């Protein structure tokens, strides 16, 4: 969504922050199945894979990676944090390689505000079979680069039954006449930036506070197929009563995550 470019007095000091809570649900009947599910998720979204996803995000939004910190945890879960900048990375002319970090004379004020992070939380309930994979993702930029460019890529990179997205523009920047601008692009909803296939796949509701440049969208998959939620088994293996019980339990869990409260 284009808009007329503002001629700025100096650096664009607006901070644009895009945050996700992404949930994937599964039903595993036995303790062994639950452990296998956690192991599968932990491998599928380990720190190395997450680093690649965030590197792609940095490339999509046109940022340069300054530093990467990543960690796999015991018994499960992983985290990756990237420090990014709009400017090119400082290069050692003699060695022809990127310096290990920003040199003192190259440091600018926005570096500690531009970052991409992801944390994963695989979890299995010990009694009722519900397994949940949650990923928390934050893309915060300062300058003209926009985290919204990576919105659809991130949604397609994770198995997502329920998604909560927050986007906020904070701070201000000045134009050449000294007038403050609190946002530098048009937006009425996060949904404006979603791909058609995502819009067709999810039911969505918005809670937007326009005067605060704060946008909030919640998404839940429209279609429910029990086979998509069973780990290592088919719904054909279950009798009618068991299928109904598991469906009700999963749908209740999805509603609670979607509305953010116990029902």
Buried (B, 14 or more C-beta within 10 A) or exposed (E): EEEEEBEBEEBBBBBBBBBBBBBBBBBBBEEEBBBBBBEBBBEEBBBEBBBEBBBBBBEBBBBBBBBBEBEBEEEBBBBBBBBBBBBEBBEEEEEEEBEEBBEEEBEBEBBEBBBBBBBBBBBBBEEEBBBBBBBBBBBBBBBBBBBBBBBBBBBEBBBBBBBBBBBBBBBBBBEEEEEEBEBBBEBEBBBEBBEEEBEEBBEBEEEBEEEEBBBBBBBBBEEEEBEBBBBBBEBEEBEEEEBEBBBEBBEEBBBEBBEEEEE
